[in-house]
Amino acid sequence: MAAASTAPSVLSIWVGASRPRTLPAAIAPVLAASALAWRDGDFEAPASGVCLAFALLIQIGTNFANDYYDFVKGADTAERVGPRRAVASGLVAPATMKRAMIAVFAVAFATGLTLLAYGGWPLLIIGVASVVCGVAYTGGPYPLGYNGLGDIFVFIFFGLVAVGATYFVQAGVITQEAWIIGTGIGALAANILVVNNYRDVETDAKAGKRTLVVRFGRRFARAQFITGHGLALAALVAVGAGDWHPAFVITGAVVCVVAGWIQSRRLARATGPAELIRLLGQTGMYLAVYALVLSAGLIWG
């Protein structure tokens, strides 16, 4: 009797390449911004749905670009720890991944064009910048992720821009609250990258990938991680202090403090890649929980 095949399916390969653990970074800002629009009486379900699709496609396209360019630049080697990369492991040919990256970004751009009816031409600039920076994260002559700018990219595009643009296409303006929410969401999205780079610090250093943890060390990364949690807490309290019921503010603050303490402790005490891989998933899930808590407070608080 022939042995059962253990080769991964085509679907599982591409799902893995999309890096599901990172997708909360695309979902959270759209959810929170749409909840703010709902509270303000400006919610537009079609526009919110398109924003979600655009954000997910940009995230997946960026992940495909990362898979491709990290292989080309030699960052993904046999020494690397963490989830396997599709190109580096031989599951997907480099040319195939490059075509997939281009296709996903093209669909994202086409999807984003439908938002012009809601927000006008300024959204075209955001769409172009999102695609360009998604590629430039690990590609191009000055890749952001290789020069310590990846964290800033994530904070801006998956925090301030994603929240601000999603709210803008529904309300026609960007309020102070939208910026505050974008700060909290962006800080936690950047924390996902902190954990990822903390895990890969040795192999990144050998490959010349000068992430912040490579440049400044693990102690700096731990301080950055704690700061991200602190910004998220401050943003939630600032938004909730105005008109939420005190119970919502207190509950949200407790969730932030407990999650921040537990995750910061786990980062500091991690002794191997397995713990950091788990923490990476937990950091992404906390971002989703944070967005849900914010949304609940905005709608029912």
Beta strands, then each sheet from edge to edge (+ up, - down):
end
